[in-house]
Amino acid sequence: MSDPIEAAVTTILTELGEKPERDGLQRTPARVAAAMRFFTKGYAQDPIETLNNALFEVDYDEMVLVKDIDFYSLCEHHMVPFFGRVHVGYIPAGKVVGLSKIPRLVDMFARRLQVQERFTMQVASIIEDVLRPKGVAVVVEAKHLCMVMRGVQKQNSFAITSSMRGVFNSDSKTRSEFMELIRHRPDSFA
């Protein structure tokens, strides 16, 4: 076995009292190695490159909002999943980014070992750095399996984090509009 992740998984299985050679576990080290590489593929992606390929000069100065972006990540403390939704808003200052790039950016940062607070700030920071908008707002709502499956074992708890910058931080009207828009859940788009 030349793959170091597979070797580590084999060791973990053995230390847990399992027999890695038994029928149901024979391919588990390879499957776990492939899954971990997928779960953490964000380390190999460049956030600036993700956004720079889709920047457009546009004379638009109202809020742009992409909300309810599903994400899945791994808690860096226990390597257990946390998942939920991200809402991203910004007010352009001459530049916009292709709308599909925002969920790609969220996925890129989610596919790293994370804590929710850093994840929230990373998404806001890169949009702020690349677009130089009048303001950016990011809200992350997540359920953490490390709180559900172990530790306090609270099934219905979830965490909300936010990063408000520029006019979203200094103008309460803009902040309130953003918060109201992310609360609104349309019944359908038909």
Secondary structure, 3 states (H helix, E strand, C coil): CCCHHHHHHHHHHHHCCCCCCCHHHCCHHHHHHHHHHHHCHHHHCCHHHHHHCCEEECCCCCCEEEEEEEEEEEECCCCCEEEEEEEEEEECCCEEECCCHHHHHHHHHHCCEECHHHHHHHHHHHHHHHHCCCEEEEEEEEEEHHHHCCCCCCCCCCEEEEEEEEHHHHCHHHHHHHHHHHHCCCCCCC
